[in-house]
Amino acid sequence: MKIELKRYLALGITLVCVAMIGIIIYFSIGKFGVLLNNIKWIIGIISPFLYGGILAYVLSPLCNFLEGKIYSRLSNYMSSQKTIKKISEKAAIVLSYVFLCFIIYVFLKLVMPQVIESLKSIITVIPEWINKLYGLYENLAKTNPDLGAYLNDYAAKLYDRANSFLEKGVFDNAKVILSEFSVRVVYLSNGILNFVVAIIVSVYVLNSRKTFKAQFKKLIYALFKKEIAEAVISELRFADVSFGGFIIGKIIDSFIIGIIAAVCLNVLRMPYAILLAIIIGFTNIIPFFGPIIGAVPGVILILFIDPLKALYFVIFVFILQQFDGNILGPKILGDKVGIPSFWVLFSIIVFGSLWGVFGMIVGVPLFAVIIDVVTKFINRMLKKRGLSCDTNDYYTKNNITYKDGGK
């Protein structure tokens, strides 16, 4: 009787849970816009903690490295392990932020002035670019009357829209524009405040990272059985390796690529060399499509000055991408992700469509974790059925190897 009661009770709880999940899904679909706005509102509130956590996560490998070095050095001069540990932890955090500030200072001191000069140069040559475009437009209109008529019609529409905007959008709606400007100022102020709070949060997270890790591990063992808890922790370790190794490795890889690009573009006497190198370095963080995205603005900028150099720039970016993809990238990243190229492309497109540039960056390690979870689940089910987990055994029809050696 007790067994029957437990079974019916478990069935009832399961049905209630399924019904609640169904209701949540129904309202999530029906009120998707409201749900999305609420999620954005919540993310906006906790954004300083998210940014601080991300910064602490990026700095934690450097902090761990410095802590180990300081600990080993202090062990030669001090006997109290507790004191050594405390000093090494605090000193590692301080040195990590000193290193970060040094990188930012070098960037602002050495790179930013050249970037500003490049931007000033671009602004000064914009009238010349407009004249070249107008000359191209006139030549096309003369050689191809139909195309010229279409371009004239399109230019007239653009002119009308510009006049309409100037008459209605600026003068008649000056209050709206001023209101929007004040909103942007508030956003900027909030952004600065969030940045300061994020720095403070990252310091606290770095200082308590070991405690947070132990507490989270304790929670996992409290919620699940030992076997499941160990599986969850193992998967979280894999996720940490995938995300930490991939993203930090990509940052280092892109930094080196940016330096190489700056040196080579200066040697090739390319215009706006430093600006283009920064664009190449930043976009290189995006897997697969990064070099293409970084090459497009460079080609456009150089094309108006020297079309032949624009071609040289494309060739250089292609060679640099091959060097990064086949030599530098594998050396730095190793096998941090370890998924086929098709799934890399798939994850970039899917997560990029969902979350934009952020999705393109984190999509690859996130999909690697998903594949790892699915693969372990499939292998576990195959082992229960006494089937082989080796994919090679499934290439040929009716050639499935069982544990006992049968087929």
C-alpha positions as CSV (number, residue, x, y, z in Angstrom):
1,M,0.0,0.0,0.0
2,K,2.8,2.4,0.9
3,I,4.6,1.6,-2.4
4,E,1.4,2.4,-4.4
5,L,0.9,5.6,-2.4
6,K,4.5,6.7,-3.2
7,R,4.1,5.9,-6.8
8,Y,0.8,7.9,-7.2
9,L,2.3,10.7,-5.2
10,A,5.4,10.8,-7.5
11,L,3.1,10.7,-10.5
12,G,0.9,13.5,-9.2
13,I,4.0,15.7,-8.5
14,T,5.3,15.0,-12.0
15,L,2.0,16.0,-13.6
16,V,1.8,19.2,-11.6
17,C,5.4,20.1,-12.6
18,V,4.6,19.3,-16.3
19,A,1.4,21.4,-16.1
20,M,3.3,24.3,-14.5
21,I,6.0,24.1,-17.2
22,G,3.3,24.1,-19.9
23,I,1.7,27.2,-18.4
24,I,5.0,29.0,-18.2
25,I,5.8,28.1,-21.9
26,Y,2.3,29.2,-23.0
27,F,2.5,32.6,-21.3
28,S,6.2,33.0,-22.4
29,I,5.1,32.5,-26.1
30,G,1.9,34.6,-25.7
31,K,3.6,37.4,-23.8
32,F,7.0,37.1,-25.4
33,G,7.5,40.9,-25.8
34,V,6.7,41.5,-22.2
35,L,8.9,38.7,-21.1
36,L,11.8,39.9,-23.2
37,N,11.4,43.5,-21.8
38,N,11.4,42.1,-18.2
39,I,14.5,40.0,-19.0
40,K,16.2,43.1,-20.4
41,W,15.2,45.1,-17.3
42,I,16.6,42.5,-15.0
43,I,19.8,42.3,-17.0
44,G,20.1,46.1,-16.9
45,I,19.8,46.1,-13.1
46,I,22.5,43.4,-12.6
47,S,24.7,44.4,-15.5
48,P,27.5,45.9,-13.2
49,F,27.7,42.5,-11.5
50,L,27.7,40.7,-14.9
51,Y,30.5,42.9,-16.2
52,G,32.4,42.6,-13.0
53,G,32.1,38.9,-13.0
54,I,33.3,38.7,-16.6
55,L,36.3,40.9,-15.9
56,A,37.2,38.8,-12.8
57,Y,36.8,35.6,-14.9
58,V,39.2,37.0,-17.6
59,L,41.7,38.1,-15.0
60,S,41.5,35.0,-12.8
61,P,44.1,32.9,-14.8
62,L,46.7,35.8,-14.5
63,C,45.8,36.2,-10.9
64,N,46.2,32.4,-10.2
65,F,49.6,32.4,-12.0
66,L,50.9,35.4,-10.1
67,E,49.6,34.0,-6.8
68,G,51.5,30.8,-7.3
69,K,54.7,32.6,-8.2
70,I,54.5,35.0,-5.2
71,Y,53.6,32.1,-2.9
72,S,56.7,30.1,-3.9
73,R,59.0,33.1,-3.6
74,L,57.7,34.1,-0.1
75,S,58.0,30.5,1.1
76,N,61.8,30.9,1.0
77,Y,61.7,33.8,3.4
78,M,58.6,33.3,5.6
79,S,57.4,30.3,7.7
80,S,53.8,31.0,8.4
81,Q,51.8,29.4,5.6
82,K,48.7,31.3,6.5
83,T,50.4,34.7,6.2
84,I,52.1,33.7,3.0
85,K,48.8,32.6,1.5
86,K,47.1,35.9,2.5
87,I,49.9,38.1,1.2
88,S,50.1,36.2,-2.1
89,E,46.4,36.4,-2.7
90,K,46.2,40.1,-2.1
91,A,49.4,40.9,-4.0
92,A,48.3,38.8,-7.0
93,I,45.0,40.8,-7.3
94,V,46.8,44.1,-7.0
95,L,49.4,43.1,-9.7
96,S,46.7,41.8,-12.0
97,Y,44.9,45.2,-12.0
98,V,48.3,47.0,-12.3
99,F,48.9,44.9,-15.4
100,L,45.5,45.7,-16.8
101,C,46.0,49.5,-16.1
102,F,49.4,49.3,-17.8
103,I,47.9,47.7,-21.0
104,I,45.2,50.4,-21.1
105,Y,47.8,53.2,-20.5
106,V,50.0,51.9,-23.3
107,F,47.0,51.7,-25.6
108,L,45.9,55.2,-24.8
109,K,49.4,56.7,-24.9
110,L,50.9,55.0,-28.0
111,V,48.0,53.9,-30.1
112,M,45.1,56.4,-29.5
113,P,47.0,59.5,-30.8
114,Q,47.7,57.7,-34.1
115,V,44.1,56.6,-34.3
116,I,42.9,60.1,-33.8
117,E,45.3,61.4,-36.5
118,S,44.0,58.7,-38.9
119,L,40.4,59.8,-38.1
120,K,41.3,63.4,-38.7
121,S,42.9,62.5,-42.0
122,I,39.8,60.5,-43.0
123,I,37.5,63.5,-42.2
124,T,39.7,65.9,-44.3
125,V,39.6,63.6,-47.4
126,I,35.9,63.0,-47.2
127,P,35.2,65.9,-49.7
128,E,37.7,64.4,-52.1
129,W,35.9,61.0,-51.8
130,I,32.6,62.6,-52.5
131,N,34.0,64.3,-55.6
132,K,35.3,61.0,-56.8
133,L,32.0,59.3,-56.2
134,Y,30.2,62.1,-58.0
135,G,32.7,61.7,-61.0
136,L,32.0,58.0,-61.1
137,Y,28.3,58.7,-60.9
138,E,28.5,61.2,-63.9
139,N,30.5,58.7,-66.0
140,L,28.0,55.9,-65.3
141,A,25.1,58.3,-66.2
142,K,26.8,59.2,-69.5
143,T,27.8,55.7,-70.6
144,N,24.5,54.1,-69.5
145,P,21.5,56.4,-69.8
146,D,19.0,53.9,-68.2
147,L,21.3,53.4,-65.2
148,G,21.8,57.2,-65.1
149,A,18.1,57.8,-65.0
150,Y,17.7,55.3,-62.2
151,L,20.5,56.9,-60.2
152,N,19.0,60.4,-60.8
153,D,15.7,59.3,-59.5
154,Y,17.3,57.7,-56.5
155,A,19.4,60.8,-55.8
156,A,16.3,63.0,-56.0
157,K,14.5,60.8,-53.4
158,L,17.5,61.0,-51.1
159,Y,17.5,64.8,-51.5
160,D,13.8,65.0,-50.7
161,R,14.2,62.9,-47.6
162,A,17.2,65.0,-46.4
163,N,15.1,68.2,-46.9
164,S,12.2,66.6,-45.1
165,F,14.4,65.6,-42.2
166,L,15.9,69.1,-42.0
167,E,12.5,70.8,-42.1
168,K,10.5,68.5,-39.8
169,G,13.1,66.3,-38.0
170,V,15.3,69.1,-36.8
171,F,13.4,72.4,-36.6
172,D,9.9,71.2,-35.8
173,N,11.1,68.4,-33.4
174,A,13.8,70.3,-31.6
175,K,12.3,69.5,-28.2
176,V,12.3,65.7,-29.1
177,I,15.9,65.9,-30.1
178,L,16.9,67.8,-26.9
179,S,15.0,65.2,-24.9
180,E,16.8,62.4,-26.7
181,F,20.1,64.1,-26.1
182,S,19.4,64.4,-22.4
183,V,18.4,60.7,-22.3
184,R,21.7,59.8,-23.9
185,V,23.6,61.9,-21.3
186,V,21.8,60.0,-18.6
187,Y,22.7,56.7,-20.2
188,L,26.3,57.8,-20.4
189,S,26.3,58.8,-16.8
190,N,24.8,55.4,-15.8
191,G,27.4,53.7,-18.0
192,I,30.3,55.4,-16.2
193,L,28.7,54.5,-12.8
194,N,28.2,50.9,-13.9
195,F,31.8,50.7,-15.0
196,V,33.0,51.9,-11.7
197,V,30.7,49.5,-9.8
198,A,31.8,46.6,-12.2
199,I,35.5,47.3,-11.3
200,I,34.7,47.1,-7.6
201,V,32.6,44.0,-8.1
202,S,35.4,42.3,-10.0
203,V,37.8,43.0,-7.1
204,Y,35.5,41.4,-4.7
205,V,34.9,38.4,-7.0
206,L,38.6,37.9,-7.5
207,N,39.2,38.1,-3.8
208,S,36.5,35.5,-3.0
209,R,36.7,33.4,-6.1
210,K,37.9,30.3,-4.2
211,T,35.1,30.7,-1.6
212,F,32.5,31.1,-4.3
213,K,33.8,28.0,-6.1
214,A,33.7,25.9,-2.9
215,Q,30.2,27.2,-2.0
216,F,28.8,26.4,-5.4
217,K,30.4,22.9,-5.3
218,K,28.8,22.4,-1.9
219,L,25.4,23.4,-3.3
220,I,25.7,20.9,-6.2
221,Y,26.4,18.1,-3.8
222,A,23.5,19.2,-1.6
223,L,21.0,19.2,-4.5
224,F,22.0,16.1,-6.4
225,K,23.1,12.5,-5.7
226,K,26.8,12.0,-5.6
227,E,27.0,10.4,-9.1
228,I,25.0,13.2,-10.7
229,A,26.8,15.9,-8.8
230,E,30.2,14.6,-9.9
231,A,28.9,14.5,-13.5
232,V,27.7,18.1,-13.2
233,I,31.0,19.3,-11.7
234,S,32.9,17.5,-14.4
235,E,30.8,19.2,-17.1
236,L,31.3,22.6,-15.4
237,R,35.1,22.0,-15.5
238,F,34.9,21.3,-19.2
239,A,32.8,24.4,-19.7
240,D,35.4,26.4,-17.8
241,V,38.2,25.1,-20.0
242,S,36.2,25.7,-23.1
243,F,35.1,29.2,-22.3
244,G,38.2,30.4,-20.3
245,G,40.7,28.7,-22.6
246,F,39.0,29.8,-25.8
247,I,38.1,33.4,-25.0
248,I,41.3,34.2,-23.2
249,G,43.3,32.4,-25.9
250,K,41.4,34.4,-28.5
251,I,42.2,37.7,-26.8
252,I,45.9,36.8,-26.7
253,D,45.8,35.6,-30.3
254,S,44.0,38.8,-31.5
255,F,46.5,41.0,-29.6
256,I,49.4,39.3,-31.4
257,I,47.6,39.5,-34.7
258,G,47.0,43.2,-34.2
259,I,50.7,43.8,-33.5
260,I,51.8,41.8,-36.5
261,A,49.2,43.7,-38.6
262,A,50.5,47.1,-37.3
263,V,54.1,46.3,-38.2
264,C,53.4,44.8,-41.6
265,L,51.0,47.5,-42.7
266,N,53.6,50.2,-41.7
267,V,56.2,48.3,-43.7
268,L,53.9,48.2,-46.7
269,R,53.2,51.9,-46.2
270,M,49.5,51.4,-46.0
271,P,47.4,54.5,-45.1
272,Y,45.8,54.4,-41.7
273,A,48.0,51.5,-40.7
274,I,47.4,51.7,-36.9
275,L,43.7,52.2,-37.2
276,L,43.4,49.2,-39.6
277,A,45.6,47.1,-37.3
278,I,43.3,47.8,-34.4
279,I,40.2,46.9,-36.5
280,I,41.9,43.7,-37.6
281,G,42.9,42.8,-34.0
282,F,39.5,43.5,-32.5
283,T,37.5,41.7,-35.2
284,N,39.9,38.7,-35.1
285,I,38.3,37.8,-31.7
286,I,35.2,36.7,-33.8
287,P,35.9,33.2,-35.1
288,F,35.8,32.4,-38.8
289,F,34.1,35.7,-40.0
290,G,36.4,38.0,-38.0
291,P,39.1,38.5,-40.6
292,I,36.5,39.2,-43.3
293,I,34.6,41.7,-41.1
294,G,37.9,43.4,-40.3
295,A,39.0,43.6,-44.0
296,V,35.9,45.3,-45.3
297,P,36.4,48.8,-43.7
298,G,40.1,48.6,-44.5
299,V,39.4,48.0,-48.2
300,I,36.8,50.8,-48.3
301,L,39.2,53.3,-46.7
302,I,42.2,52.4,-48.9
303,L,40.2,52.1,-52.1
304,F,39.6,55.8,-52.4
305,I,43.3,56.6,-51.9
306,D,45.0,53.8,-53.9
307,P,43.0,50.9,-55.5
308,L,46.2,48.9,-56.0
309,K,47.1,49.1,-52.3
310,A,43.5,48.0,-51.5
311,L,44.3,44.8,-53.5
312,Y,47.6,44.4,-51.6
313,F,45.6,44.9,-48.3
314,V,43.2,42.1,-49.2
315,I,46.1,39.7,-50.1
316,F,47.9,40.7,-46.8
317,V,44.7,40.0,-44.7
318,F,44.3,36.6,-46.5
319,I,47.9,35.6,-45.7
320,L,47.5,36.8,-42.1
321,Q,44.3,34.8,-41.7
322,Q,46.0,31.7,-43.0
323,F,48.9,32.2,-40.6
324,D,46.5,32.7,-37.7
325,G,44.2,29.8,-38.6
326,N,46.9,27.3,-39.3
327,I,49.9,28.2,-37.1
328,L,49.3,30.9,-34.5
329,G,45.8,30.0,-33.5
330,P,46.4,26.3,-32.9
331,K,49.6,27.0,-31.0
332,I,47.7,29.3,-28.5
333,L,44.3,27.7,-28.4
334,G,45.4,24.1,-28.8
335,D,42.3,21.9,-28.6
336,K,40.3,24.1,-26.3
337,V,37.1,23.7,-28.3
338,G,37.6,20.6,-30.4
339,I,34.5,20.6,-32.6
340,P,34.4,20.2,-36.3
341,S,34.5,23.2,-38.6
342,F,30.9,22.7,-39.7
343,W,29.7,23.1,-36.2
344,V,31.9,26.1,-35.6
345,L,30.3,27.8,-38.6
346,F,26.8,26.6,-37.4
347,S,27.3,28.0,-33.9
348,I,28.6,31.4,-35.1
349,I,25.7,31.9,-37.4
350,V,23.0,30.7,-35.0
351,F,24.3,32.5,-31.8
352,G,25.3,35.5,-33.9
353,S,21.7,35.8,-35.1
354,L,20.5,35.5,-31.5
355,W,22.9,37.7,-29.6
356,G,24.9,39.7,-32.3
357,V,28.6,40.1,-32.0
358,F,28.6,38.7,-28.4
359,G,26.9,35.5,-29.7
360,M,29.5,35.1,-32.4
361,I,32.3,35.3,-29.8
362,V,30.8,32.9,-27.1
363,G,28.8,30.7,-29.5
364,V,31.7,28.4,-30.3
365,P,32.6,27.4,-26.7
366,L,28.9,27.3,-25.7
367,F,28.1,24.9,-28.5
368,A,31.2,22.8,-27.6
369,V,29.7,22.4,-24.1
370,I,26.3,21.5,-25.6
371,I,27.9,18.9,-27.9
372,D,29.9,17.5,-25.0
373,V,26.7,17.1,-22.9
374,V,24.8,15.4,-25.8
375,T,27.7,13.1,-26.6
376,K,28.0,11.9,-23.0
377,F,24.3,11.3,-22.9
378,I,24.4,9.3,-26.1
379,N,27.4,7.3,-25.0
380,R,25.7,6.5,-21.7
381,M,22.5,5.3,-23.5
382,L,24.6,3.2,-25.9
383,K,26.5,1.5,-23.0
384,K,23.2,0.7,-21.3
385,R,22.2,-1.1,-24.5
386,G,25.5,-2.9,-24.8
387,L,26.4,-1.0,-28.0
388,S,29.7,0.4,-29.1
389,C,30.4,4.1,-28.5
390,D,32.9,4.3,-31.4
391,T,31.4,6.3,-34.3
392,N,33.6,4.3,-36.8
393,D,31.5,1.2,-36.0
394,Y,28.4,2.9,-37.5
395,Y,29.8,3.9,-40.9
396,T,29.0,0.5,-42.5
397,K,25.5,-0.8,-42.3
398,N,24.9,-3.7,-39.9
399,N,28.4,-3.4,-38.5
400,I,27.6,-2.4,-35.0
401,T,29.9,-3.8,-32.3
402,Y,28.5,-4.9,-29.0
403,K,30.3,-5.1,-25.7
404,D,30.4,-8.8,-25.9
405,G,31.9,-8.7,-29.4
406,G,28.8,-9.7,-31.3
407,K,27.1,-7.9,-34.1
